[in-house]
């Protein structure tokens, strides 16, 4: 290694302003998104039986949120908001093109079928934004934002892709179980199957990516399939009660989180890496499993809290003070502006971003600003202002709750508080007029 010339060395030591101008290394970002992981399914969120020591350790040395929400109550809407920093209803959704479909047998001209649609390439995607600041981005795991080759993740800004396009795959054969019955295991632009349990394979790809890219800033979006159906443990063909398999899948996910974090430590990257763990929506009902969504009412697909209030943990040694629990109300769409700030990247001036930068909240420097939040799935919707939440369907408000007093949404007070219901319904209609009702 060449030595620093004496004159320059003297200038660095003598001039504090010169030292401040030397840019710090841009931080790495590891986003771990579980699939259908309920609010109450982890040890650190109160589950009495599920053992998640590695995730619990992230929470104990980082920050754990109790009022974090997925943008959607289902997989695809939340992932669209994550990739764009916008309400998914604001995104341009387009039918598949005339290019080669990802699944040769799956081509559908029936536009009512969800696999015939994807998010337009005209949208600014998170990896494209980070790429402008020198980041190398990988998607490892589930995409679910369009089945046609037009919408392939590497056509939307990712430099690498290892995982599956569809909503779910068999954990052993890697055949798609939603939207197709074909092999759905990719290495970049080609289908290339590997033997192994899906969760373990994705973890192996993640640690390999970290090892290969430790000399440059990177964004690793690790989108596990677990614990989404099919309910399958490591042993193929194993016959166990559904609740036992579901718990095993979460505990294997926890093992994987531990291995990814250990890989960061092994390469000396832990103190320059923001690690986030969250879920894409609430847990689906699983026979015999105790309180997947904790005290919350409802499940995946629901506008009640169990459909969209999910775990969120952030960890960054030396930057995020550890051992804290936050009641700040935040959403999936907040990740893009947060990551953009860390990467020193900016969106076009007239490009509407709905999310907010979470770094002041994560660092304990500020509270999240008050704002109204919205959810829409089909013709079911919800709007929240402060602790007040209104749920409705179409043009009919149906239930009003005050979450600070009634987190489980057991006491519908819409008849007792008609003026509040009217105020929230007006906010919902104004929002629909702005973003659309896709």
RAQUI-V519373 format. One record per pair of residues at least 24 apart in sequence whose ideal C-beta (glycine too) atoms are under 10 Angstrom apart, sorted by the first residue. I is the first residue (numbers start at 0). GAP is how many residues later the second one is. If there is no record, write none. Layout:
# RAQUI-V519373
I|GAP ; I|GAP
This chain:
# RAQUI-V519373
22|321 ; 23|248 ; 24|191 ; 24|192 ; 24|244 ; 24|247 ; 25|104 ; 25|107 ; 25|108 ; 25|109 ; 25|190 ; 25|191 ; 25|192 ; 25|246 ; 25|316 ; 25|317 ; 25|318 ; 25|319 ; 26|108 ; 26|190 ; 26|191 ; 26|242 ; 26|244 ; 26|245 ; 26|246 ; 26|247 ; 26|289 ; 26|292 ; 26|312 ; 26|315 ; 26|316 ; 27|107 ; 27|108 ; 27|182 ; 27|185 ; 27|186 ; 27|188 ; 27|189 ; 27|190 ; 27|191 ; 27|192 ; 27|236 ; 27|239 ; 27|241 ; 27|242 ; 27|244 ; 27|245 ; 27|246 ; 27|247 ; 27|288 ; 27|314 ; 28|97 ; 28|101 ; 28|106 ; 28|108 ; 28|188 ; 28|189 ; 28|190 ; 28|191 ; 28|192 ; 28|244 ; 28|245 ; 28|246 ; 28|247 ; 28|287 ; 28|306 ; 28|309 ; 28|310 ; 28|313 ; 28|314 ; 29|176 ; 29|179 ; 29|180 ; 29|188 ; 29|189 ; 29|190 ; 29|191 ; 29|192 ; 29|227 ; 29|230 ; 29|231 ; 29|233 ; 29|234 ; 29|239 ; 29|243 ; 29|244 ; 29|245 ; 29|246 ; 29|247 ; 29|285 ; 30|51 ; 30|95 ; 30|188 ; 30|189 ; 30|190 ; 30|191 ; 30|192 ; 30|243 ; 30|244 ; 30|245 ; 30|246 ; 30|247 ; 30|283 ; 30|304 ; 30|308 ; 31|26 ; 31|108 ; 31|109 ; 31|174 ; 31|188 ; 31|189 ; 31|190 ; 31|191 ; 31|192 ; 31|221 ; 31|224 ; 31|225 ; 31|228 ; 31|229 ; 31|243 ; 31|244 ; 31|245 ; 31|246 ; 31|247 ; 31|281 ; 32|37 ; 32|42 ; 32|45 ; 32|46 ; 32|49 ; 32|108 ; 32|109 ; 32|188 ; 32|189 ; 32|190 ; 32|191 ; 32|243 ; 32|244 ; 32|245 ; 32|246 ; 32|247 ; 32|277 ; 32|299 ; 32|302 ; 33|107 ; 33|188 ; 33|189 ; 33|190 ; 33|191 ; 33|192 ; 33|193 ; 33|194 ; 33|215 ; 33|216 ; 33|219 ; 33|220 ; 33|222 ; 33|223 ; 33|243 ; 33|244 ; 33|245 ; 33|246 ; 33|249 ; 33|276 ; 33|277 ; 34|40 ; 34|43 ; 34|44 ; 34|106 ; 34|107 ; 34|109 ; 34|132 ; 34|133 ; 34|188 ; 34|189 ; 34|190 ; 34|191 ; 34|192 ; 34|193 ; 34|194 ; 34|214 ; 34|218 ; 34|244 ; 34|245 ; 34|246 ; 34|248 ; 34|249 ; 34|265 ; 35|38 ; 35|39 ; 35|132 ; 35|189 ; 35|190 ; 35|191 ; 35|192 ; 35|193 ; 35|210 ; 35|213 ; 35|243 ; 35|244 ; 35|245 ; 35|246 ; 35|247 ; 35|248 ; 35|250 ; 35|256 ; 35|263 ; 35|264 ; 35|274 ; 36|187 ; 36|189 ; 36|190 ; 36|191 ; 36|212 ; 36|213 ; 36|216 ; 36|240 ; 36|241 ; 36|242 ; 36|243 ; 36|244 ; 36|245 ; 36|246 ; 36|255 ; 36|256 ; 36|273 ; 36|274 ; 37|189 ; 37|208 ; 37|212 ; 37|241 ; 37|243 ; 37|244 ; 37|245 ; 37|246 ; 37|247 ; 37|248 ; 37|251 ; 37|253 ; 37|254 ; 37|255 ; 37|256 ; 37|258 ; 37|261 ; 37|262 ; 37|268 ; 37|269 ; 37|271 ; 37|272 ; 37|273 ; 38|27 ; 38|29 ; 38|30 ; 38|240 ; 38|243 ; 38|244 ; 38|252 ; 38|253 ; 38|254 ; 38|255 ; 38|256 ; 38|257 ; 38|266 ; 38|267 ; 38|269 ; 38|270 ; 38|271 ; 38|272 ; 38|273 ; 39|242 ; 39|243 ; 39|250 ; 39|251 ; 39|252 ; 39|253 ; 39|254 ; 39|255 ; 39|256 ; 39|266 ; 39|269 ; 39|271 ; 40|186 ; 40|205 ; 40|206 ; 40|209 ; 40|212 ; 40|238 ; 40|241 ; 40|242 ; 40|245 ; 40|248 ; 40|249 ; 40|250 ; 40|251 ; 40|252 ; 40|253 ; 40|269 ; 40|270 ; 41|208 ; 41|211 ; 41|212 ; 41|235 ; 41|237 ; 41|252 ; 41|269 ; 41|271 ; 42|207 ; 42|208 ; 42|211 ; 43|267 ; 43|269 ; 43|281 ; 44|246 ; 44|248 ; 44|249 ; 44|265 ; 44|266 ; 44|268 ; 45|245 ; 45|248 ; 45|249 ; 46|200 ; 46|203 ; 46|242 ; 46|243 ; 46|244 ; 46|245 ; 46|247 ; 47|242 ; 47|243 ; 48|194 ; 48|198 ; 48|240 ; 48|241 ; 48|242 ; 49|196 ; 49|197 ; 49|198 ; 49|200 ; 49|201 ; 49|204 ; 49|239 ; 49|240 ; 49|241 ; 49|242 ; 50|196 ; 50|199 ; 50|200 ; 50|203 ; 51|198 ; 51|199 ; 51|201 ; 51|202 ; 51|203 ; 51|205 ; 51|206 ; 51|259 ; 52|198 ; 52|201 ; 52|202 ; 52|204 ; 52|205 ; 53|197 ; 53|199 ; 53|200 ; 53|201 ; 53|202 ; 53|203 ; 53|204 ; 53|205 ; 53|206 ; 53|207 ; 53|208 ; 53|223 ; 54|195 ; 54|196 ; 54|198 ; 54|199 ; 54|201 ; 54|202 ; 54|203 ; 54|206 ; 54|222 ; 54|256 ; 54|258 ; 54|260 ; 55|198 ; 55|257 ; 56|197 ; 56|200 ; 56|201 ; 56|204 ; 56|256 ; 56|258 ; 57|196 ; 57|199 ; 57|200 ; 57|203 ; 57|217 ; 57|218 ; 57|219 ; 57|255 ; 57|256 ; 57|257 ; 57|264 ; 58|218 ; 58|252 ; 58|253 ; 58|254 ; 58|255 ; 58|256 ; 58|263 ; 58|264 ; 58|265 ; 58|266 ; 59|253 ; 59|255 ; 59|262 ; 59|263 ; 59|264 ; 60|252 ; 60|254 ; 60|255 ; 60|256 ; 60|259 ; 60|260 ; 60|261 ; 60|262 ; 60|263 ; 61|212 ; 61|213 ; 61|214 ; 61|215 ; 61|251 ; 61|252 ; 61|253 ; 61|254 ; 61|255 ; 61|257 ; 61|258 ; 61|259 ; 61|260 ; 61|261 ; 61|262 ; 61|300 ; 62|249 ; 62|250 ; 62|251 ; 62|252 ; 62|253 ; 62|257 ; 62|258 ; 62|259 ; 62|260 ; 62|261 ; 62|262 ; 62|263 ; 62|265 ; 62|295 ; 62|298 ; 62|299 ; 62|300 ; 62|301 ; 63|213 ; 63|247 ; 63|248 ; 63|249 ; 63|250 ; 63|251 ; 63|259 ; 63|260 ; 63|261 ; 63|262 ; 64|213 ; 64|244 ; 64|245 ; 64|246 ; 64|247 ; 64|248 ; 64|249 ; 64|259 ; 64|260 ; 64|261 ; 64|262 ; 64|263 ; 64|264 ; 64|265 ; 64|293 ; 64|296 ; 64|297 ; 64|303 ; 65|243 ; 65|245 ; 65|246 ; 65|259 ; 65|260 ; 65|261 ; 65|262 ; 65|263 ; 65|341 ; 66|238 ; 66|242 ; 66|245 ; 66|259 ; 66|260 ; 66|261 ; 66|262 ; 66|263 ; 66|264 ; 66|301 ; 66|317 ; 66|320 ; 66|336 ; 66|340 ; 67|210 ; 67|211 ; 67|240 ; 67|241 ; 67|242 ; 67|243 ; 67|244 ; 67|245 ; 67|246 ; 67|258 ; 67|260 ; 67|261 ; 67|262 ; 67|263 ; 67|264 ; 67|266 ; 67|290 ; 68|209 ; 68|212 ; 68|213 ; 68|236 ; 68|238 ; 68|239 ; 68|240 ; 68|241 ; 68|243 ; 68|260 ; 68|261 ; 68|262 ; 68|263 ; 68|264 ; 68|265 ; 68|304 ; 68|306 ; 68|313 ; 68|315 ; 69|208 ; 69|209 ; 69|210 ; 69|211 ; 69|212 ; 69|230 ; 69|237 ; 69|238 ; 69|239 ; 69|240 ; 69|242 ; 69|261 ; 69|262 ; 69|263 ; 69|305 ; 70|209 ; 70|210 ; 70|237 ; 70|260 ; 70|261 ; 70|262 ; 70|263 ; 70|283 ; 70|284 ; 70|302 ; 70|303 ; 70|304 ; 70|305 ; 71|208 ; 71|209 ; 71|228 ; 71|229 ; 71|235 ; 71|236 ; 71|260 ; 71|303 ; 71|304 ; 71|305 ; 72|207 ; 72|208 ; 72|209 ; 72|225 ; 72|226 ; 72|227 ; 72|228 ; 72|229 ; 72|230 ; 72|231 ; 72|233 ; 72|234 ; 72|235 ; 72|237 ; 72|302 ; 72|303 ; 72|304 ; 72|305 ; 72|307 ; 72|309 ; 73|40 ; 73|70 ; 73|93 ; 73|206 ; 73|207 ; 73|208 ; 73|226 ; 73|227 ; 73|228 ; 73|233 ; 73|234 ; 73|303 ; 73|304 ; 74|67 ; 74|69 ; 74|70 ; 74|92 ; 74|93 ; 74|103 ; 74|148 ; 74|153 ; 74|205 ; 74|206 ; 74|225 ; 75|38 ; 75|41 ; 75|42 ; 75|43 ; 75|67 ; 75|68 ; 75|69 ; 75|70 ; 75|91 ; 75|204 ; 75|205 ; 76|68 ; 76|203 ; 76|204 ; 76|231 ; 76|255 ; 76|298 ; 76|299 ; 76|300 ; 76|361 ; 77|66 ; 77|200 ; 77|201 ; 77|202 ; 77|203 ; 77|230 ; 77|232 ; 77|253 ; 77|254 ; 77|255 ; 78|40 ; 78|63 ; 78|64 ; 78|65 ; 78|66 ; 78|142 ; 78|144 ; 78|201 ; 78|202 ; 78|253 ; 79|38 ; 79|39 ; 79|43 ; 79|45 ; 79|64 ; 79|65 ; 79|66 ; 79|252 ; 79|253 ; 79|358 ; 80|199 ; 80|250 ; 80|251 ; 80|252 ; 80|253 ; 80|254 ; 80|255 ; 80|273 ; 80|274 ; 81|43 ; 81|44 ; 81|63 ; 81|139 ; 81|141 ; 81|196 ; 81|198 ; 81|249 ; 81|250 ; 81|251 ; 81|252 ; 81|253 ; 81|254 ; 81|273 ; 82|36 ; 82|40 ; 82|41 ; 82|42 ; 82|43 ; 82|44 ; 82|45 ; 82|46 ; 82|56 ; 82|60 ; 82|62 ; 82|70 ; 82|73 ; 82|74 ; 82|75 ; 82|138 ; 82|249 ; 82|250 ; 82|252 ; 82|253 ; 83|35 ; 83|39 ; 83|40 ; 83|41 ; 83|42 ; 83|45 ; 83|61 ; 83|249 ; 83|252 ; 83|263 ; 83|267 ; 83|268 ; 83|269 ; 83|270 ; 83|271 ; 84|38 ; 84|39 ; 84|40 ; 84|41 ; 84|44 ; 84|247 ; 84|248 ; 84|249 ; 84|250 ; 84|251 ; 84|252 ; 84|253 ; 84|254 ; 84|255 ; 84|262 ; 84|266 ; 84|267 ; 84|268 ; 84|269 ; 84|270 ; 84|271 ; 85|37 ; 85|38 ; 85|247 ; 85|250 ; 85|265 ; 85|266 ; 85|267 ; 85|268 ; 85|269 ; 85|349 ; 86|244 ; 86|246 ; 86|265 ; 86|267 ; 86|268 ; 86|286 ; 86|287 ; 86|288 ; 86|289 ; 86|344 ; 86|347 ; 86|348 ; 86|349 ; 86|351 ; 87|31 ; 87|57 ; 87|244 ; 87|245 ; 87|266 ; 87|288 ; 87|289 ; 87|347 ; 87|350 ; 88|265 ; 88|285 ; 88|286 ; 88|287 ; 88|342 ; 88|343 ; 88|345 ; 88|346 ; 88|347 ; 88|348 ; 88|349 ; 89|33 ; 89|243 ; 89|262 ; 89|263 ; 89|264 ; 89|344 ; 89|345 ; 89|346 ; 89|348 ; 90|27 ; 90|28 ; 90|29 ; 90|31 ; 90|32 ; 90|54 ; 90|344 ; 90|345 ; 90|347 ; 91|26 ; 91|27 ; 91|28 ; 91|29 ; 91|30 ; 91|31 ; 91|344 ; 91|346 ; 92|24 ; 92|25 ; 92|26 ; 92|27 ; 92|30 ; 92|52 ; 92|53 ; 92|343 ; 92|345 ; 93|24 ; 93|25 ; 93|26 ; 93|27 ; 93|28 ; 93|29 ; 93|52 ; 93|54 ; 93|56 ; 93|57 ; 94|51 ; 94|53 ; 94|55 ; 95|50 ; 95|51 ; 95|52 ; 95|53 ; 95|54 ; 95|55 ; 96|24 ; 96|51 ; 96|52 ; 96|53 ; 96|54 ; 97|50 ; 97|52 ; 98|49 ; 98|50 ; 98|51 ; 98|52 ; 98|53 ; 98|56 ; 99|48 ; 99|49 ; 99|50 ; 100|46 ; 100|47 ; 100|48 ; 100|49 ; 100|79 ; 101|41 ; 101|44 ; 101|45 ; 101|46 ; 101|47 ; 101|48 ; 101|49 ; 101|50 ; 101|63 ; 101|64 ; 101|74 ; 101|77 ; 101|78 ; 101|80 ; 101|82 ; 101|84 ; 101|89 ; 102|44 ; 102|45 ; 102|46 ; 102|62 ; 102|63 ; 102|73 ; 102|76 ; 102|77 ; 102|78 ; 102|79 ; 102|80 ; 102|81 ; 102|88 ; 103|76 ; 103|78 ; 104|75 ; 104|76 ; 104|77 ; 105|41 ; 105|42 ; 105|59 ; 105|60 ; 105|70 ; 105|73 ; 105|74 ; 105|75 ; 105|76 ; 105|78 ; 106|40 ; 106|41 ; 107|39 ; 107|40 ; 107|71 ; 112|34 ; 112|66 ; 113|30 ; 113|32 ; 113|33 ; 113|53 ; 113|64 ; 113|65 ; 114|29 ; 114|31 ; 114|32 ; 114|33 ; 114|50 ; 114|51 ; 114|52 ; 114|61 ; 114|63 ; 114|64 ; 114|65 ; 115|30 ; 115|31 ; 115|32 ; 115|63 ; 116|28 ; 116|29 ; 116|30 ; 116|31 ; 116|34 ; 116|321 ; 117|25 ; 117|26 ; 117|27 ; 117|28 ; 117|29 ; 117|30 ; 117|32 ; 117|33 ; 117|34 ; 117|37 ; 117|38 ; 118|26 ; 118|27 ; 118|32 ; 118|37 ; 119|26 ; 119|30 ; 119|31 ; 119|36 ; 120|25 ; 120|29 ; 120|30 ; 120|34 ; 120|35 ; 120|36 ; 122|33 ; 122|228 ; 123|32 ; 123|33 ; 123|212 ; 123|223 ; 123|224 ; 123|227 ; 123|229 ; 124|28 ; 124|30 ; 124|31 ; 124|32 ; 124|33 ; 124|211 ; 125|30 ; 125|31 ; 125|32 ; 125|93 ; 125|95 ; 125|209 ; 125|210 ; 125|213 ; 125|214 ; 125|217 ; 125|219 ; 126|26 ; 126|27 ; 126|29 ; 126|30 ; 126|31 ; 126|32 ; 126|33 ; 126|92 ; 126|94 ; 126|212 ; 127|28 ; 127|29 ; 127|30 ; 127|217 ; 128|28 ; 128|90 ; 128|207 ; 128|208 ; 128|210 ; 128|211 ; 128|214 ; 128|216 ; 128|217 ; 128|218 ; 128|219 ; 128|222 ; 129|27 ; 129|87 ; 129|88 ; 129|89 ; 129|206 ; 129|209 ; 129|210 ; 129|212 ; 129|213 ; 129|215 ; 130|26 ; 130|27 ; 130|28 ; 130|88 ; 130|212 ; 130|214 ; 131|25 ; 131|208 ; 131|211 ; 131|212 ; 131|213 ; 131|214 ; 132|84 ; 132|86 ; 132|206 ; 132|207 ; 132|209 ; 132|210 ; 132|211 ; 132|212 ; 132|213 ; 133|82 ; 133|83 ; 133|84 ; 133|209 ; 133|210 ; 133|211 ; 134|24 ; 134|78 ; 134|81 ; 134|82 ; 134|83 ; 134|84 ; 134|204 ; 134|207 ; 134|208 ; 134|210 ; 135|24 ; 135|73 ; 135|76 ; 135|77 ; 135|80 ; 135|81 ; 135|82 ; 135|83 ; 135|84 ; 136|24 ; 136|72 ; 136|76 ; 136|80 ; 136|81 ; 136|82 ; 136|83 ; 136|84 ; 137|24 ; 137|25 ; 137|50 ; 137|67 ; 137|68 ; 137|70 ; 137|71 ; 137|72 ; 137|74 ; 137|75 ; 137|80 ; 137|81 ; 137|82 ; 137|83 ; 137|84 ; 138|24 ; 138|47 ; 138|80 ; 138|81 ; 138|82 ; 138|83 ; 138|84 ; 139|61 ; 139|62 ; 139|63 ; 139|64 ; 139|65 ; 139|66 ; 139|68 ; 139|69 ; 139|80 ; 139|81 ; 139|82 ; 139|83 ; 139|84 ; 139|120 ; 140|57 ; 140|58 ; 140|60 ; 140|61 ; 140|62 ; 140|64 ; 140|65 ; 140|80 ; 140|81 ; 140|82 ; 140|83 ; 140|84 ; 140|85 ; 141|24 ; 141|25 ; 141|26 ; 141|27 ; 141|42 ; 141|56 ; 141|60 ; 141|79 ; 141|80 ; 141|81 ; 141|82 ; 141|83 ; 141|86 ; 141|138 ; 142|24 ; 142|41 ; 142|43 ; 142|78 ; 142|80 ; 143|24 ; 143|34 ; 143|35 ; 143|79 ; 143|81 ; 143|136 ; 146|29 ; 146|32 ; 146|33 ; 146|37 ; 148|40 ; 151|34 ; 151|36 ; 151|37 ; 152|33 ; 152|35 ; 152|36 ; 152|68 ; 152|70 ; 153|32 ; 153|34 ; 153|35 ; 154|34 ; 156|62 ; 157|30 ; 157|61 ; 157|63 ; 158|29 ; 158|50 ; 158|54 ; 158|59 ; 158|60 ; 159|27 ; 159|28 ; 159|45 ; 159|49 ; 159|52 ; 159|53 ; 159|58 ; 159|60 ; 160|25 ; 160|26 ; 160|27 ; 160|28 ; 160|29 ; 160|44 ; 160|60 ; 161|24 ; 161|25 ; 161|26 ; 161|30 ; 161|32 ; 161|39 ; 161|40 ; 161|42 ; 161|43 ; 161|44 ; 161|46 ; 161|47 ; 162|24 ; 162|35 ; 162|38 ; 162|39 ; 162|42 ; 162|58 ; 162|59 ; 162|60 ; 162|61 ; 162|62 ; 163|27 ; 163|34 ; 163|38 ; 163|59 ; 163|61 ; 164|26 ; 165|59 ; 166|58 ; 166|61 ; 166|62 ; 167|30 ; 167|57 ; 167|60 ; 167|61 ; 167|62 ; 168|29 ; 168|56 ; 168|59 ; 168|61 ; 169|28 ; 169|55 ; 169|60 ; 169|62 ; 169|66 ; 170|25 ; 170|26 ; 170|27 ; 170|28 ; 170|29 ; 170|30 ; 170|54 ; 170|55 ; 170|57 ; 170|58 ; 170|59 ; 170|60 ; 170|61 ; 170|62 ; 170|63 ; 170|65 ; 170|78 ; 170|81 ; 171|24 ; 171|25 ; 171|26 ; 171|58 ; 171|60 ; 171|61 ; 171|62 ; 171|63 ; 171|64 ; 171|65 ; 172|25 ; 172|59 ; 172|63 ; 173|24 ; 173|27 ; 176|51 ; 176|52 ; 176|53 ; 177|50 ; 177|51 ; 177|52 ; 195|38 ; 196|29 ; 196|35 ; 196|36 ; 196|37 ; 196|38 ; 196|39 ; 196|52 ; 196|55 ; 197|26 ; 197|27 ; 197|28 ; 197|34 ; 197|54 ; 198|25 ; 198|26 ; 198|27 ; 198|28 ; 198|33 ; 198|34 ; 198|35 ; 198|50 ; 198|53 ; 198|54 ; 198|56 ; 198|57 ; 199|34 ; 199|52 ; 199|55 ; 199|56 ; 199|59 ; 201|24 ; 201|51 ; 201|54 ; 201|58 ; 202|49 ; 202|50 ; 202|52 ; 202|53 ; 202|54 ; 202|55 ; 202|56 ; 202|57 ; 202|60 ; 203|52 ; 203|55 ; 205|50 ; 205|51 ; 205|53 ; 205|54 ; 205|57 ; 206|49 ; 206|52 ; 206|53 ; 206|55 ; 206|56 ; 206|57 ; 206|59 ; 206|60 ; 207|55 ; 208|51 ; 208|54 ; 209|50 ; 209|53 ; 209|54 ; 209|56 ; 209|57 ; 209|59 ; 209|63 ; 210|52 ; 210|55 ; 210|56 ; 212|54 ; 212|56 ; 213|49 ; 213|50 ; 213|52 ; 213|53 ; 213|54 ; 213|55 ; 213|58 ; 214|52 ; 216|55 ; 216|56 ; 216|125 ; 216|126 ; 217|51 ; 217|55 ; 218|55 ; 218|120 ; 218|123 ; 218|124 ; 219|40 ; 219|44 ; 219|53 ; 219|55 ; 220|114 ; 221|34 ; 221|35 ; 221|38 ; 221|53 ; 221|54 ; 221|55 ; 222|57 ; 223|25 ; 223|28 ; 223|29 ; 223|32 ; 223|33 ; 223|53 ; 223|55 ; 223|56 ; 224|24 ; 224|28 ; 225|24 ; 225|25 ; 225|26 ; 225|27 ; 225|28 ; 225|30 ; 226|24 ; 226|25 ; 226|26 ; 226|52 ; 226|56 ; 226|57 ; 226|59 ; 226|62 ; 226|65 ; 227|52 ; 227|53 ; 227|55 ; 227|56 ; 227|72 ; 228|55 ; 228|57 ; 230|53 ; 230|55 ; 230|56 ; 230|58 ; 240|45 ; 240|46 ; 240|47 ; 240|48 ; 241|43 ; 241|44 ; 241|45 ; 241|46 ; 241|47 ; 242|43 ; 242|44 ; 242|45 ; 242|46 ; 242|47 ; 242|49 ; 243|44 ; 243|45 ; 244|41 ; 244|44 ; 245|37 ; 245|38 ; 245|40 ; 245|41 ; 245|42 ; 245|43 ; 245|46 ; 246|39 ; 246|41 ; 246|42 ; 246|43 ; 248|37 ; 249|33 ; 249|39 ; 249|42 ; 252|24 ; 256|56 ; 260|54 ; 263|53 ; 264|52 ; 269|45 ; 269|46 ; 269|47 ; 269|48 ; 270|45 ; 270|46 ; 270|47 ; 270|48 ; 271|44 ; 271|45 ; 271|46 ; 271|47 ; 272|42 ; 272|43 ; 272|44 ; 272|46 ; 273|40 ; 273|41 ; 273|42 ; 273|45 ; 273|46 ; 273|64 ; 273|65 ; 273|68 ; 273|85 ; 273|88 ; 274|38 ; 274|39 ; 274|40 ; 274|41 ; 274|42 ; 274|45 ; 275|36 ; 275|37 ; 275|38 ; 275|39 ; 275|40 ; 275|59 ; 275|62 ; 275|63 ; 275|82 ; 275|86 ; 276|34 ; 276|35 ; 276|36 ; 276|37 ; 276|38 ; 277|32 ; 277|33 ; 277|34 ; 277|35 ; 277|36 ; 277|54 ; 277|57 ; 278|29 ; 278|30 ; 278|31 ; 278|32 ; 278|33 ; 278|53 ; 279|28 ; 279|30 ; 279|52 ; 280|25 ; 280|26 ; 280|27 ; 280|28 ; 280|29 ; 280|51 ; 280|96 ; 281|24 ; 281|25 ; 281|26 ; 281|27 ; 281|28 ; 282|24 ; 282|27 ; 293|113 ; 293|114 ; 294|112 ; 294|113 ; 294|114 ; 294|115 ; 295|111 ; 295|112 ; 295|113 ; 296|104 ; 296|109 ; 296|110 ; 296|111 ; 296|112 ; 296|113 ; 297|93 ; 297|110 ; 297|111 ; 300|76 ; 300|77 ; 300|79 ; 301|73 ; 301|75 ; 301|78 ; 301|80 ; 301|89 ; 301|107 ; 302|72 ; 302|73 ; 302|74 ; 302|75 ; 302|77 ; 302|78 ; 302|79 ; 302|80 ; 302|86 ; 302|87 ; 302|88 ; 302|89 ; 302|90 ; 302|95 ; 302|96 ; 302|106 ; 303|78 ; 303|85 ; 303|87 ; 303|95 ; 303|97 ; 303|104 ; 303|105 ; 304|77 ; 304|79 ; 304|84 ; 304|96 ; 304|98 ; 304|102 ; 304|103 ; 304|104 ; 305|102 ; 305|103 ; 306|68 ; 306|70 ; 306|73 ; 306|75 ; 307|24 ; 307|65 ; 307|67 ; 307|69 ; 307|74 ; 308|94 ; 308|98 ; 311|46 ; 313|24 ; 313|44 ; 313|45 ; 313|47 ; 313|48 ; 313|49 ; 314|47 ; 315|26 ; 315|43 ; 315|46 ; 315|47 ; 318|40 ; 318|43 ; 318|44 ; 319|39 ; 319|41 ; 319|42 ; 319|43 ; 319|44 ; 320|41 ; 320|42 ; 320|43 ; 320|44 ; 323|38 ; 323|40 ; 325|32 ; 325|35 ; 325|36 ; 325|38 ; 325|41 ; 325|42 ; 326|40 ; 326|41 ; 326|77 ; 327|30 ; 327|33 ; 327|34 ; 327|38 ; 327|39 ; 327|40 ; 327|41 ; 328|38 ; 328|39 ; 328|40 ; 328|41 ; 328|42 ; 328|44 ; 328|55 ; 328|57 ; 328|58 ; 328|74 ; 329|25 ; 329|26 ; 329|28 ; 329|31 ; 329|32 ; 329|38 ; 329|41 ; 329|43 ; 330|24 ; 330|25 ; 330|27 ; 330|37 ; 330|40 ; 330|42 ; 330|43 ; 330|44 ; 332|40 ; 333|24 ; 333|27 ; 333|34 ; 337|24 ; 351|82 ; 351|83 ; 353|81 ; 371|52 ; 371|55 ; 371|56 ; 371|58 ; 371|59 ; 372|54 ; 372|58 ; 373|53 ; 373|54 ; 373|56 ; 373|57 ; 373|58 ; 373|60 ; 373|61 ; 374|53 ; 375|52 ; 375|55 ; 375|56 ; 375|59 ; 375|60 ; 375|61 ; 375|62 ; 377|59 ; 378|58 ; 380|44 ; 380|47 ; 380|48 ; 380|50 ; 380|51 ; 380|56 ; 381|42 ; 381|46 ; 382|40 ; 382|41 ; 382|42 ; 382|43 ; 382|44 ; 382|45 ; 382|46 ; 382|47 ; 382|48 ; 382|49 ; 383|40 ; 383|43 ; 384|35 ; 384|38 ; 384|39 ; 384|42 ; 387|25 ; 387|29 ; 387|32 ; 387|33 ; 387|35 ; 387|36 ; 388|35 ; 389|24 ; 389|27 ; 389|30 ; 389|31 ; 389|32 ; 389|33 ; 389|34 ; 389|35 ; 389|37 ; 389|38 ; 390|33 ; 390|37 ; 391|29 ; 391|32 ; 391|33 ; 391|36 ; 393|43 ; 394|30 ; 394|33 ; 394|34 ; 395|29 ; 396|24 ; 396|25 ; 396|27 ; 396|28 ; 396|31 ; 399|24 ; 399|25
